[in-house]
Structure formats: C-alpha cells, structure tokens
Amino acid sequence: MGGCGAKMKIVVLTGAGVSAESGLGTFRDTNGLWTQYDLEDVATPQGFARDPALVHDFYNARRRNCISAAPNAAHEALVGLEKSKQHDLILVTQNVDDLHERAGSTGVIHMHGALMGALCASCDARWDAPAEMAADAPCPTCAAPATRPDIVWFGEIPYHMDDIMTHLEACDLFVAIGTSGTVYPAAGFVDLAGQAGADTLEINPEPTGGGFDQVIAGPASTAVPAWVDSLI
C-alpha cells in the first residue's frame, strides 16, 4: 500500500473500538454508563439547556472513568507509527478520551472534542476541565455560569472538518480503526480518500462494510500492532 514520494502519508481515524479495550464503553454497549442515561438528556444542546447539572454528572462520571483507564497496545503502536521515519501520520479520533496523548501521540485531531476540556457556552472560551465540573461554575474569561464540557454533541458540527478533509485528499492511505465503515464519518472519509486515489483499510474485530480496499479482522490491541509492524 501507499503512494509515491519519500514518505507515505497515512490518515488514521480511530473510534470507540480502540478505547473499549482500555475499559471505556460506548453508547452502543448493552450495559455500562451510557445505559443509565437517555442520550437526548446528556448528549444534546437541548438536554444541556434543560438540565445542565445532569449533563455535568454524566460527563464527570465519564471523566473519572477515563482518568482510571490506561492506553492499550493499539494506542502505543500508533505512537510507534508516528515516530517512524518512513511515514507521515495524521491521527484523527472520534474518541473524547486522552488515551492517545497519554500513550505519547502528538497533534491528535479530536473531531468530537475532549473530556479533559471545558467550554463556555456564552463566549466560547476554552480551558482545561477540572476533574469535577459544575453547572454554576463561572467561565474564567467572561464569568458567565455557562460552563459545559468541550464535547461535540448530537446535532453539532464536528471540529476540524476542513483540516481533516484536506488531509484525506492528500493522503496515500486511509485507515479506520474501531469504527464502523458504513456510518458517518468513516463512510464519508473512506469515500473521499478513495476518490483522491488513496488506498483504504479497515481494522475491526469483524468487517463492518463500506468501500475499503482491505480489511484486517481482529481486536485493535493485537491487529493494530501487527499492522504497524508490517509497515515499519
């Protein structure tokens, strides 16, 4: 796989399947934190407007879960790929945890925001979130009691989309790991990369469908290190 030139440009998109092996559940899990809440109440702007305290309770719990988790072998393998002299890696994640960064990845593009970030719903200021956030906490910039998690909720536009599209149009290889290839954004990303002439690869426990050139079946913690080893 790959294009011409001194370095192969690889865009990797990671999803919940990468962090699941570190103990961080997804909203599709049949048990766990997500099942205790209605998504409309805790993951939409409307839910935050109705009951900001409930939303903060939910994300405080997710933040505690994230802090107690540790990166797994898939996160660590992607650090090795980033450090490779033969490749130029652009790492995009749908995950809001910081496990990529704690493993050692740099410049991670968080398209759905970050659990460890806070956002003012009034003035759009951003700062590092404390372990416990509260609905009445004042914004450090404008003092409005409008603190919210810096998370992209359902109905909101993902972050950094222009940059991501630019990278996809210029990459030699697009890889989706731990995310379905038949739903947005992976489905749109694989189509865009393929139309631009890139090779495309899905890594998941089982193929999810979509227009990928190749599929590697297996859990991220074993499949990703093996794939990275094959490249470097």
C-alpha positions as CSV (number, residue, x, y, z in Angstrom):
1,M,0.0,0.0,0.0
2,G,1.0,3.6,-0.3
3,G,1.8,6.2,-2.9
4,C,5.0,7.7,-4.2
5,G,7.4,10.0,-2.5
6,A,9.8,9.8,0.3
7,K,7.1,9.4,2.9
8,M,3.8,7.7,2.8
9,K,1.1,10.0,4.2
10,I,-1.3,8.0,6.4
11,V,-4.5,9.3,7.8
12,V,-5.8,7.1,10.7
13,L,-9.3,7.5,12.1
14,T,-9.8,5.9,15.5
15,G,-13.2,5.2,17.1
16,A,-14.7,3.7,20.3
17,G,-13.3,0.2,19.4
18,V,-9.8,1.4,20.2
19,S,-10.6,2.7,23.7
20,A,-13.1,-0.1,24.5
21,E,-10.2,-2.4,25.3
22,S,-9.0,0.1,27.9
23,G,-12.3,-0.3,29.6
24,L,-14.1,2.8,28.2
25,G,-17.5,1.8,27.0
26,T,-19.5,3.1,24.0
27,F,-23.1,4.2,23.8
28,R,-23.9,1.0,21.9
29,D,-22.9,-1.2,24.9
30,T,-25.7,-3.2,26.4
31,N,-24.6,-2.2,29.9
32,G,-22.4,0.4,31.5
33,L,-22.6,4.2,32.0
34,W,-24.4,5.1,28.8
35,T,-27.4,2.8,29.6
36,Q,-28.0,4.8,32.8
37,Y,-28.9,8.0,30.8
38,D,-31.0,9.0,27.9
39,L,-28.8,10.4,25.1
40,E,-31.3,13.2,24.4
41,D,-30.8,14.3,28.0
42,V,-27.0,14.2,28.2
43,A,-25.6,14.4,24.7
44,T,-27.5,17.2,23.0
45,P,-27.5,21.0,23.4
46,Q,-31.2,20.8,24.2
47,G,-30.5,18.4,27.1
48,F,-27.9,20.7,28.5
49,A,-30.3,23.7,28.3
50,R,-32.9,21.7,30.2
51,D,-30.7,20.2,32.9
52,P,-27.0,21.3,32.9
53,A,-26.4,19.6,36.3
54,L,-27.5,16.2,34.9
55,V,-25.2,16.7,31.9
56,H,-22.2,17.5,34.2
57,D,-23.0,14.5,36.4
58,F,-22.8,12.3,33.3
59,Y,-19.5,13.8,32.0
60,N,-17.9,13.9,35.5
61,A,-18.5,10.1,35.6
62,R,-17.1,9.6,32.2
63,R,-14.1,11.8,33.1
64,R,-13.5,9.6,36.2
65,N,-13.7,6.5,34.1
66,C,-11.2,8.0,31.6
67,I,-8.7,9.0,34.3
68,S,-8.7,5.5,35.7
69,A,-8.1,3.9,32.3
70,A,-4.8,3.3,30.6
71,P,-3.7,3.2,27.0
72,N,-3.5,-0.2,25.4
73,A,-1.3,-1.8,22.8
74,A,-3.2,-0.2,19.9
75,H,-2.6,3.4,21.3
76,E,1.1,2.5,21.8
77,A,1.5,1.1,18.3
78,L,0.2,4.3,16.8
79,V,2.9,6.2,18.7
80,G,5.5,4.0,17.1
81,L,4.0,4.7,13.7
82,E,4.1,8.4,14.4
83,K,7.8,8.2,15.2
84,S,8.6,6.2,12.1
85,K,10.9,8.0,9.7
86,Q,9.2,6.4,6.6
87,H,5.7,7.7,7.3
88,D,3.8,10.9,7.9
89,L,0.9,10.1,10.2
90,I,-2.2,12.2,10.7
91,L,-4.1,10.8,13.7
92,V,-7.8,11.7,13.8
93,T,-10.0,10.4,16.6
94,Q,-13.8,10.3,17.3
95,N,-12.9,9.5,20.9
96,V,-13.1,12.2,23.6
97,D,-10.7,10.5,25.9
98,D,-7.0,11.4,26.1
99,L,-5.5,7.9,25.8
100,H,-3.7,8.7,22.5
101,E,-2.0,11.6,24.2
102,R,-1.1,9.6,27.3
103,A,0.4,6.9,25.1
104,G,2.6,9.6,23.6
105,S,0.8,10.7,20.4
106,T,1.2,14.3,19.5
107,G,-1.0,16.6,17.4
108,V,-4.1,14.4,17.7
109,I,-7.1,15.8,15.9
110,H,-10.1,15.4,18.2
111,M,-13.1,15.8,16.0
112,H,-15.7,15.2,18.8
113,G,-13.9,17.3,21.4
114,A,-12.3,16.3,24.7
115,L,-13.4,15.1,28.1
116,M,-10.5,17.0,29.6
117,G,-11.6,20.3,28.1
118,A,-14.1,22.9,29.2
119,L,-16.0,25.3,27.0
120,C,-18.0,28.4,27.8
121,A,-21.5,28.2,26.2
122,S,-21.6,32.0,26.4
123,C,-18.3,33.3,25.0
124,D,-16.7,30.1,23.5
125,A,-13.6,30.3,25.8
126,R,-11.8,27.0,26.3
127,W,-9.7,25.8,29.3
128,D,-8.6,22.6,31.0
129,A,-11.5,20.9,32.7
130,P,-11.3,20.1,36.4
131,A,-12.0,16.5,37.5
132,E,-15.5,17.7,38.6
133,M,-17.3,20.3,36.7
134,A,-20.5,22.1,37.9
135,A,-23.3,23.9,36.2
136,D,-22.8,27.1,38.1
137,A,-19.0,27.3,37.7
138,P,-18.1,30.7,36.2
139,C,-16.2,31.0,32.9
140,P,-12.7,32.2,33.7
141,T,-12.9,34.6,30.7
142,C,-16.4,36.2,30.9
143,A,-17.6,34.9,34.3
144,A,-20.9,33.6,32.9
145,P,-22.2,30.5,34.7
146,A,-22.3,28.7,31.3
147,T,-19.5,26.1,31.7
148,R,-20.1,23.0,29.6
149,P,-17.9,20.0,28.5
150,D,-15.9,20.7,25.3
151,I,-17.7,17.9,23.6
152,V,-19.4,17.8,20.2
153,W,-23.0,16.7,21.0
154,F,-25.5,15.2,18.6
155,G,-26.7,17.9,16.3
156,E,-23.5,19.9,16.5
157,I,-20.8,20.1,13.8
158,P,-17.6,18.1,14.4
159,Y,-14.4,20.0,15.0
160,H,-11.6,20.5,12.4
161,M,-13.5,19.1,9.4
162,D,-11.8,21.4,6.9
163,D,-8.4,20.2,8.1
164,I,-9.4,16.6,8.1
165,M,-10.8,16.8,4.5
166,T,-7.6,18.4,3.3
167,H,-5.5,15.6,4.8
168,L,-7.8,13.0,3.3
169,E,-7.5,14.5,-0.2
170,A,-3.7,14.4,0.1
171,C,-3.1,11.0,1.8
172,D,-1.7,7.8,0.4
173,L,-3.5,5.5,2.8
174,F,-6.6,6.0,5.0
175,V,-7.2,3.6,7.9
176,A,-10.3,3.4,10.0
177,I,-9.8,1.5,13.4
178,G,-12.5,0.6,15.8
179,T,-15.3,2.4,14.0
180,S,-18.0,1.3,11.5
181,G,-17.2,1.8,7.9
182,T,-20.9,2.2,7.0
183,V,-21.8,5.3,9.1
184,Y,-20.6,8.8,9.2
185,P,-17.8,9.9,9.5
186,A,-15.9,6.8,8.4
187,A,-18.1,6.1,5.5
188,G,-17.6,9.6,4.1
189,F,-13.9,9.6,4.8
190,V,-13.2,6.3,3.0
191,D,-15.1,7.5,0.0
192,L,-13.2,10.8,-0.1
193,A,-9.8,9.2,0.4
194,G,-10.6,6.6,-2.3
195,Q,-11.8,9.2,-4.8
196,A,-8.5,11.0,-4.2
197,G,-6.5,7.9,-5.1
198,A,-5.6,6.7,-1.7
199,D,-5.6,3.0,-0.6
200,T,-8.1,2.3,2.2
201,L,-8.0,-0.1,5.1
202,E,-10.4,-1.1,7.9
203,I,-9.2,-2.7,11.2
204,N,-12.1,-4.1,13.3
205,P,-12.9,-7.3,15.1
206,E,-15.2,-8.1,12.2
207,P,-15.7,-6.2,8.8
208,T,-18.4,-3.5,9.1
209,G,-18.8,-2.9,5.5
210,G,-18.1,0.1,3.4
211,G,-15.8,0.8,0.5
212,F,-12.5,-0.3,1.9
213,D,-9.8,-1.9,-0.3
214,Q,-8.7,-4.2,2.5
215,V,-9.9,-5.3,5.9
216,I,-7.9,-6.7,8.8
217,A,-10.1,-8.5,11.2
218,G,-9.1,-8.6,14.9
219,P,-9.2,-6.7,18.1
220,A,-7.4,-3.4,18.0
221,S,-4.9,-4.3,20.7
222,T,-3.5,-7.1,18.6
223,A,-4.4,-6.1,15.0
224,V,-3.0,-2.6,15.1
225,P,0.5,-3.5,16.5
226,A,0.7,-6.3,13.8
227,W,-0.3,-3.9,11.1
228,V,2.2,-1.2,12.3
229,D,5.0,-3.8,12.5
230,S,4.3,-4.7,8.8
231,L,4.8,-1.1,7.9
232,I,7.9,-0.3,9.9
